[in-house]
Amino acid sequence: MLRQLPAETAHRATLALARLAAPLLPAPAPDDPRLAVSAFGLDFPNPVGLAAGFDKNAEVPDALLRLGFGFVEIGTVTPLPQPGNPRPRLFRLPPDEGVINRLGFNSEGGDAVLRRLAMRVGAGGIVGVNVGANKDSKDRIADYVKQIEMFAPVASYFTCNISSPNTPGLRDLQQGRVFDELLARVMEARSRMNRKAGTTPVLIKIAPDLTLSELDDVVGAARRHRVDGMMIGNTTVLRPAWLRDRETAHEPGGLSGRPLFALATRMLAETYVRVENAFPLVGVGGIDSGETALAKIRAGACLVQLYSALVFHGFGLVGRINRSLVDALRSGQYASIGDLVGADAAAMTAEPWPE
Ligand SMILES: Cc1cc2nc3c(=O)[nH]c(=O)nc-3n(C[C@H](O)[C@H](O)[C@H](O)COP(=O)(O)O)c2cc1C
């Protein structure tokens, strides 16, 4: 029924349903202990998280945790409220199971989101806060710093989103000296806040569209500044030639879902071989089954996230992926997810570049 509605209306309806259903949802059954993952000081009950963008304003994080996610990332939040781009700005590509969005950081702003997160303190569950910069900000790096200071008492972890293609110039924060300055200021804020609010890990979310030489620089700087982890990655501005929904494919914005899988997984493997276990990686992009989640883990991710596949397969997918991961561990006689992380990374980097 939701798929008959325009994409953004369907999304609003899903959030409203989640809010209504939240008090009725039973607590999920405990996860199989083999699915547990410890990363950047947090203990995840299972490795399957909800990616940023679904619950931008922290309206329903607890309902989402009850649907079986091991963790939920809210945001992207911007310090000040902003409306984002004009509609329509969200498009489905049904034959490709892809999504194109150019939402442009529509956000209720830091204060509104902080109020909601403060109300759930003590509720348990891992809720990360994905932070970004206002479109008209004079000092974009300060927007990240400000929000790390603001959300440190309520965030399980932070993701600095410097890879959305829908805020002009945002991706430039991944380049050279600017990236170095971003990391210096963000990690300084993290240490300063850690003294007040306990450790809140900071992860960096990158674009799958970096060149390999840009990736060398990004990983080098991330290692120098000792970030807690990286997420690979955000949506792509590229359009594979084989997309079937040619008409929608022309819409500007970031492409996600199945058509992103091969590129994002390759970039994940490329990142893994460069990081050399200095910090953990989160694999995002095109996960729609147990097999694709396992492929991300074998490419180097100890945690995964998904969003677009929910549009086509619903929330039942989360439990199916976790069950399928347990089956894979059992049949290979592995004790935990950790035994599989990066198993295929080196081999993947030798394959032809994905089309
Ligand atoms: C509608 C939509 C909105 C998104 N908004 C954000 C966002 O605000 N911040 C962010 O870091 N990523 C955002 N993303 C990117 C997702 O978090 C994820 O990185 C990307 O979609 C790839 O995962 P998927 O193929 O499972 O969707 C958004 C994606 C979609 C489809």
The ligand as an SDF file (V2000), in Angstrom:
LIG
                    3D

 31 33  0  0  0  0  0  0  0  0999 V2000
   16.1580    8.8380    1.3820 C   0  0  0  0  0  0  0  0  0  0  0  0
   17.5550    8.7520    1.8810 C   0  0  0  0  0  0  0  0  0  0  0  0
   18.0190    9.7150    2.7730 C   0  0  0  0  0  0  0  0  0  0  0  0
   19.3280    9.6350    3.2490 C   0  0  0  0  0  0  0  0  0  0  0  0
   19.7580   10.5690    4.1470 N   0  0  0  0  0  0  0  0  0  0  0  0
   20.9960   10.4460    4.6820 C   0  0  0  0  0  0  0  0  0  0  0  0
   21.4330   11.3430    5.6740 C   0  0  0  0  0  0  0  0  0  0  0  0
   20.7190   12.2340    6.1040 O   0  0  0  0  0  0  0  0  0  0  0  0
   22.6940   11.1930    6.1580 N   0  0  0  0  0  0  0  0  0  0  0  0
   23.5400   10.2060    5.7250 C   0  0  0  0  0  0  0  0  0  0  0  0
   24.6710   10.0890    6.2090 O   0  0  0  0  0  0  0  0  0  0  0  0
   23.1240    9.3190    4.7950 N   0  0  0  0  0  0  0  0  0  0  0  0
   21.8880    9.4250    4.2810 C   0  0  0  0  0  0  0  0  0  0  0  0
   21.4670    8.5170    3.3430 N   0  0  0  0  0  0  0  0  0  0  0  0
   22.4150    7.4670    2.8920 C   0  0  0  0  0  0  0  0  0  0  0  0
   22.2090    6.1640    3.6710 C   0  0  0  0  0  0  0  0  0  0  0  0
   22.4930    6.3410    5.0300 O   0  0  0  0  0  0  0  0  0  0  0  0
   23.1470    5.0740    3.1000 C   0  0  0  0  0  0  0  0  0  0  0  0
   24.4800    5.4730    3.2940 O   0  0  0  0  0  0  0  0  0  0  0  0
   22.9130    4.8290    1.6160 C   0  0  0  0  0  0  0  0  0  0  0  0
   21.5520    4.9430    1.2900 O   0  0  0  0  0  0  0  0  0  0  0  0
   23.3830    3.4370    1.1970 C   0  0  0  0  0  0  0  0  0  0  0  0
   22.6770    2.4290    1.8780 O   0  0  0  0  0  0  0  0  0  0  0  0
   21.4230    1.6560    1.2240 P   0  0  0  0  0  0  0  0  0  0  0  0
   21.8310    1.2440   -0.1590 O   0  0  0  0  0  0  0  0  0  0  0  0
   21.1620    0.5020    2.1390 O   0  0  0  0  0  0  0  0  0  0  0  0
   20.3020    2.6340    1.2190 O   0  0  0  0  0  0  0  0  0  0  0  0
   20.1750    8.5800    2.8330 C   0  0  0  0  0  0  0  0  0  0  0  0
   19.6920    7.6190    1.9500 C   0  0  0  0  0  0  0  0  0  0  0  0
   18.4030    7.6870    1.4850 C   0  0  0  0  0  0  0  0  0  0  0  0
   17.9040    6.6180    0.5290 C   0  0  0  0  0  0  0  0  0  0  0  0
  1  2  1  0
  2  3  1  0
  2 30  2  0
  3  4  2  0
  4  5  1  0
  4 28  1  0
  5  6  2  0
  6  7  1  0
  6 13  1  0
  7  8  2  0
  7  9  1  0
  9 10  1  0
 10 11  2  0
 10 12  1  0
 12 13  2  0
 13 14  1  0
 14 15  1  0
 14 28  1  0
 15 16  1  0
 16 17  1  0
 16 18  1  0
 18 19  1  0
 18 20  1  0
 20 21  1  0
 20 22  1  0
 22 23  1  0
 23 24  1  0
 24 25  2  0
 24 26  1  0
 24 27  1  0
 28 29  2  0
 29 30  1  0
 30 31  1  0
M  END
$$$$
